[in-house]
């Protein structure tokens, strides 16, 4: 019983914040990559 509770708490306290941080970083990286690609293509 306690193992299930600890599994759920671990997922909520570690998994979700880690997922959100990873999502925000990937959005930032995609923006910077698109910006660099646009600048490189515009100079031609």
N, C-alpha and C positions, 0 to 999 in steps of 0.2 A: 504494500500500500504506500509506504513512504517513498519507495523508489519511483513510483509513478508521479508522485507529487514533486519530487526533486527533478525528474525529467522535464516536467512541464515548466517548473520555475527556471530551470537552466535554459530551456528554449526561449522563454519570455525575457529573461534578464540578460542573456548573452546573445542568442541567435538573432532576435529582432533588431536590437541596436546595431549589431555587426552588419546585418543585411542593409539597414538604412544608411550606414556610413559607406558601405561598398557601393550602394546605388547612387549616392550623392557624388562620390568620387568618379564613378563611371560617367555621370552626366557632365561633370566638369571636364573630364578627359575628352569626351566626344565633342564638346564645344570647342576646346582648344585645337583638337585635330581638324575639325571642320574649318575653323578660322585660319589655320596654317595652310590647309589645302586651298582655300579660297584665295588667299594672298598669293600663293605660288602660281595658281592658274591665272590670276588677273595680270601678272607681270608679263605674260607672253605676248 
